[in-house]
């Protein structure tokens, strides 16, 4: 607890040791597990299926000298925990120091791996199982505080259903889904309907989260530095994912499906709802017969959007949309995250204590299986 507030960070990350893929993968795929190798440019990095997990050519690169130097500076605040390998004990110590009660934890390398389409979906499913088993074991050190987000192999919807059911039974709190098109399929594609049905039946949220320099289509590709690509990719991908799920009838067909957008800020939300409402007023559901209600009604019944504590637009989001639809994240321990100042920044916002309480805890806690 922090200054009388319980705190849920809905976007934190694992910093996966590079050996977990070979240590935890099904023995049938041991020779094909992701591993460190030469990325083809003289630099070491994680490879799978013979290529780097992140795109190394074209736009939106992660390997510029300037970006790497900035990332190194950003990690200095995590020096002690990094030296300890970000073990559960180190993470809990950091959480205790800042009054954070619980984190929802996503992969880092795993998210980049999901940015590859894979020629062998069975291998991808084995990679997801390996990460999920390791992360479940990690989070078991404090299951009431470390809430695990399971990777799903969306490249193969039948395997994604299988893994969602398996990991939910093992204790996963939610399911990590990238917003990008995979194998030419947007999130509203008919082939995903069985996935959404299964997750709806499970009763746990999908958490939509972009990751840098994917092989998949990304708005970041339009830029030619990682920074500029990152500026647009995360919020634009989130906005399109939200619109797609609403306008193409996914939420209409799956009214119990909960969706949480993380690491994309929240300031865009009033504008995006406004934009969708304008088009509803113009054409209704003329091209989208599965859209039975106004877009904002679908948003308010099924979505949460995570904010940073330092967003100057946050009071406007709460005023124009409502404080019941926003949750909180820091991106711990990534170098561009807001740890440790994110909590203090939210407390300083010109918002009521009741609004801050909702954003810190109330709006997301039950969704992620945490006690009231």
C-alpha positions in Angstrom: 0.0 0.0 0.0 1.2 3.5 -0.8 0.0 6.6 1.1 -3.4 4.9 1.8 -3.8 3.6 -1.8 -3.5 0.0 -2.9 -1.5 0.0 -6.2 -1.9 -2.4 -9.1 0.6 -1.9 -11.9 -1.1 -3.5 -15.0 2.0 -3.5 -17.2 5.3 -4.8 -15.8 7.7 -7.1 -17.5 9.9 -10.1 -17.2 13.5 -9.8 -18.1 13.9 -13.4 -19.3 17.2 -15.2 -18.8 18.3 -16.3 -22.3 18.4 -20.0 -21.2 14.8 -20.3 -20.3 13.7 -21.3 -23.8 16.1 -24.3 -24.0 15.6 -25.1 -20.3 11.8 -25.2 -20.4 10.9 -26.1 -24.0 9.4 -29.5 -24.8 12.3 -31.9 -25.6 10.9 -32.5 -29.1 11.8 -28.9 -29.9 15.1 -28.6 -28.0 17.2 -28.1 -31.1 14.9 -25.4 -32.4 14.5 -23.4 -29.2 15.3 -19.6 -29.3 18.9 -19.0 -28.5 21.6 -16.3 -28.7 23.5 -16.1 -32.0 24.9 -13.8 -34.6 22.1 -11.7 -36.0 24.0 -11.4 -39.3 25.4 -8.0 -38.6 28.2 -8.9 -36.2 26.0 -8.4 -33.1 24.7 -11.1 -30.8 21.0 -11.4 -30.3 18.1 -13.9 -29.9 17.4 -16.0 -32.9 14.6 -18.5 -33.8 13.9 -20.3 -37.0 17.3 -19.0 -38.2 16.6 -15.3 -38.0 16.6 -12.5 -35.3 13.4 -12.2 -33.4 13.3 -8.5 -34.2 13.6 -7.0 -37.6 17.1 -5.9 -38.3 16.7 -4.1 -41.7 14.5 -1.4 -43.0 12.8 1.1 -40.7 12.2 1.2 -37.0 15.6 -0.5 -35.9 16.5 -1.2 -32.3 20.2 -1.4 -32.8 21.4 2.1 -33.4 24.3 3.2 -31.1 22.3 6.2 -29.9 19.3 4.1 -28.9 21.4 1.5 -27.1 23.1 4.3 -25.2 19.8 5.8 -24.1 18.5 2.3 -23.1 21.6 1.7 -21.0 21.1 5.0 -19.2 17.4 4.2 -18.6 18.4 0.9 -16.9 20.7 2.6 -14.4 17.7 3.0 -12.0 17.4 -0.8 -11.9 21.1 -1.5 -11.3 20.7 -3.5 -8.2 17.8 -5.6 -9.3 19.4 -6.2 -12.7 22.6 -7.4 -10.9 20.3 -9.9 -9.1 18.8 -11.1 -12.4 15.4 -9.6 -11.6 14.7 -12.6 -9.4 11.3 -12.6 -7.7 12.8 -11.5 -4.5 14.4 -8.4 -6.1 11.1 -7.5 -7.8 9.2 -7.8 -4.6 11.8 -5.7 -2.8 11.3 -3.0 -5.5 7.5 -3.2 -5.2 7.7 -2.9 -1.4 10.0 0.1 -1.7 7.4 2.0 -3.7 4.2 0.6 -2.1 3.1 -1.4 -5.1 0.8 -4.3 -4.1 0.6 -6.2 -7.3 1.9 -6.3 -10.9 0.6 -7.9 -14.1 3.7 -9.3 -15.7 4.3 -9.7 -19.5 7.3 -11.1 -21.4 9.9 -8.9 -22.9 11.8 -11.2 -25.3 8.6 -13.3 -25.6 6.7 -10.3 -26.9 9.3 -9.8 -29.6 9.1 -13.5 -30.4 5.4 -13.1 -31.0 6.3 -10.4 -33.6 7.4 -13.2 -35.9 4.9 -15.2 -38.0 6.8 -18.5 -37.7 6.9 -21.1 -40.5 6.2 -23.8 -37.8 3.3 -22.9 -35.6 3.9 -26.0 -33.5 7.3 -24.6 -32.6 5.8 -21.3 -31.7 3.3 -23.0 -29.4 6.2 -24.9 -27.8 8.0 -21.6 -27.3 4.9 -20.1 -25.7 4.6 -23.1 -23.4 8.2 -22.8 -22.3 7.9 -19.1 -21.4 4.5 -19.6 -19.7 5.8 -22.5 -17.6 8.8 -20.5 -16.5 6.8 -17.3 -15.8 4.2 -19.3 -13.8 6.9 -20.8 -11.7 8.5 -17.3 -11.2 5.1 -15.8 -10.2 4.4 -18.6 -7.8 6.9 -17.0 -5.4 4.1 -14.5 -4.6 1.1 -15.5 -6.6 -1.2 -13.0 -4.8 1.1 -10.2 -6.0 2.7 -11.3 -9.2 -0.1 -11.9 -11.8 1.1 -13.7 -14.9 0.1 -12.8 -18.5 0.3 -15.9 -20.8 1.7 -15.7 -24.3 -0.7 -17.1 -26.9 0.4 -18.4 -30.3 -2.2 -16.4 -32.2 -0.6 -17.5 -35.5 -2.5 -20.8 -34.9 -5.9 -20.1 -33.3 -6.5 -23.7 -32.3 -3.2 -23.8 -30.5 -3.9 -20.4 -28.9 -7.2 -21.9 -27.5 -5.3 -24.9 -26.1 -2.7 -22.7 -24.4 -5.2 -20.3 -23.0 -7.1 -23.1 -21.3 -3.9 -24.8 -20.1 -2.3 -21.7 -18.6 -5.6 -20.5 -17.1 -5.9 -23.8 -15.2 -2.3 -23.3 -14.1 -2.9 -19.8 -12.7 -2.4 -17.3 -15.5 -4.3 -14.1 -14.8 -4.8 -12.9 -18.4 -3.6 -13.4 -21.9 -1.1 -11.4 -23.8 -2.1 -10.5 -27.4 -0.2 -8.3 -29.8 -2.3 -5.8 -31.8 -0.6 -6.3 -35.1 -2.0 -8.3 -38.0 -0.7 -11.9 -37.9 -0.7 -14.0 -41.1 -2.8 -11.3 -42.8 -5.5 -11.6 -40.0 -6.6 -8.5 -38.0 -8.0 -9.2 -34.6 -11.5 -9.2 -36.0 -10.8 -12.0 -38.4 -13.4 -14.8 -38.3 -10.7 -17.4 -37.5 -10.2 -15.7 -34.1 -13.8 -16.0 -33.1 -13.2 -19.4 -31.5 -10.3 -17.9 -29.5 -12.5 -15.1 -28.2 -15.2 -17.6 -27.4 -12.8 -19.8 -25.4 -11.3 -16.8 -23.5 -14.8 -15.4 -22.8 -15.7 -18.8 -21.3 -12.5 -18.8 -19.2 -13.5 -15.4 -17.9 -10.1 -13.7 -17.9 -9.0 -10.6 -19.9 -7.0 -10.2 -23.0 -4.3 -7.6 -22.6 -3.2 -5.9 -25.8 0.4 -4.8 -25.9 2.7 -3.8 -28.8 6.4 -4.5 -28.9 9.2 -2.9 -30.9 10.6 -3.7 -34.3 8.4 -6.7 -35.2 8.5 -8.7 -38.4 4.7 -8.2 -38.4 3.1 -5.1 -40.0 3.6 -2.1 -37.7 2.8 1.6 -37.9 6.4 2.0 -36.7 7.7 0.9 -40.1 6.8 4.3 -41.5 9.6 5.8 -39.5 13.4 5.4 -39.7 14.5 5.5 -36.1 13.4 3.3 -33.2 12.3 6.4 -31.2 10.0 7.8 -33.8 8.6 4.4 -34.6 8.0 3.7 -31.0 6.2 7.0 -30.6 3.5 6.0 -33.1 3.4 2.2 -32.9 2.1 1.6 -29.4 -0.8 4.1 -29.4 -1.7 3.7 -33.1 -1.8 -0.1 -32.9 -3.9 0.1 -29.7 -6.3 2.5 -31.3 -6.8 0.4 -34.4 -7.2 -2.8 -32.3 -9.9 -1.2 -30.2 -11.7 0.1 -33.2 -11.5 -3.3 -34.9 -12.9 -5.2 -32.0 -15.8 -2.8 -31.7 -16.7 -2.0 -35.3 -16.3 -5.6 -36.7 -18.7 -7.0 -34.1 -16.2 -8.9 -31.9 -17.6 -7.4 -28.7 -21.1 -7.7 -30.0 -20.6 -11.5 -30.5 -18.5 -11.8 -27.3 -20.2 -9.5 -24.8 -18.2 -11.0 -21.8 -14.8 -10.5 -23.4 -12.7 -8.1 -21.3 -10.0 -6.1 -23.1 -7.2 -4.1 -21.4 -4.9 -1.9 -23.4 -1.5 -1.4 -21.8 1.7 0.6 -22.5 0.0 2.9 -25.0 -1.0 5.8 -22.6 -4.6 6.9 -22.2 -4.6 10.5 -23.5 -5.9 9.4 -27.0 -9.0 7.8 -25.6 -11.5 10.8 -25.6 -10.5 11.7 -29.1 -10.7 8.1 -30.4 -14.2 7.6 -28.9 -15.2 10.9 -30.4 -13.8 9.8 -33.8 -15.8 6.6 -33.7 -19.0 8.4 -32.6 -18.7 10.8 -35.5 -18.7 8.0 -37.9 -21.6 6.3 -36.1 -23.5 9.6 -36.5 -22.7 9.7 -40.2 -23.3 6.2 -41.4 -24.4 4.1 -38.4 -23.7 0.5 -39.1 -24.2 0.7 -42.8 -21.0 -1.2 -43.6 -20.8 -2.9 -40.2 -24.1 -4.8 -39.6 -22.6 -6.5 -36.5 -22.4 -3.1 -34.8 -25.7 -2.9 -32.9 -24.9 -0.2 -30.3 -23.0 3.1 -30.2 -19.2 2.6 -30.1 -18.8 4.2 -26.7 -21.3 1.8 -25.2 -19.1 -1.2 -26.3 -16.1 0.6 -24.9 -17.6 1.2 -21.6 -18.9 -2.3 -21.2 -15.7 -4.2 -22.2 -12.5 -2.1 -22.1 -10.0 -0.6 -19.8 -7.0 1.6 -20.9 -3.8 1.9 -18.8 -2.3 5.3 -18.2 1.1 6.6 -17.1 1.1 8.7 -14.0 2.6 11.7 -15.7 0.0 12.2 -18.5 -1.0 15.8 -18.6 -4.2 14.8 -20.4 -5.3 12.3 -17.7 -7.7 14.8 -16.0 -9.4 15.3 -19.4 -9.7 11.6 -19.9 -11.4 11.2 -16.5 -13.7 14.2 -17.2 -14.7 13.3 -20.8 -14.8 9.5 -20.6 -14.9 8.7 -16.9 -12.5 7.6 -14.2 -14.0 4.0 -14.2 -12.3 3.1 -17.5 -8.6 3.9 -16.7 -6.1 1.7 -14.9 -2.4 2.3 -14.1 1.0 1.1 -15.5 4.7 1.8 -15.2 6.3 -0.7 -17.7 8.7 -1.8 -14.9 11.6 -2.5 -15.5 12.0 -1.3 -19.0 14.4 1.7 -19.5 11.6 3.9 -21.0 9.2 3.1 -18.2 8.1 5.5 -15.5 9.4 3.5 -12.5 9.8 4.7 -9.8 8.2 8.1 -10.3 5.0 6.9 -11.9 3.1 6.4 -8.7 4.1 9.8 -7.3 3.2 11.4 -10.5 -0.3 9.9 -10.4 -0.8 11.1 -6.8 0.1 14.6 -7.9 -2.5 14.7 -10.6 -5.4 17.3 -10.1 -7.8 14.4 -9.5 -9.9 13.5 -6.5 -8.6 10.8 -4.1 -11.5 8.7 -5.2 -10.4 8.9 -8.9 -6.8 8.1 -8.0 -8.0 5.1 -5.9 -10.0 3.8 -8.9 -7.1 4.1 -11.3 -4.5 2.7 -8.9 -6.6 -0.4 -7.9 -10.4 -0.5 -8.1 -10.9 -0.5 -11.8 -8.5 -3.4 -12.5 -8.1 -5.5 -9.4 -11.1 -7.8 -9.8 -10.4 -8.3 -13.5 -7.0 -9.7 -12.7 -8.2 -11.9 -9.8 -7.1 -9.7 -7.0 -9.0 -9.3 -3.7 -11.1 -6.2 -3.3 
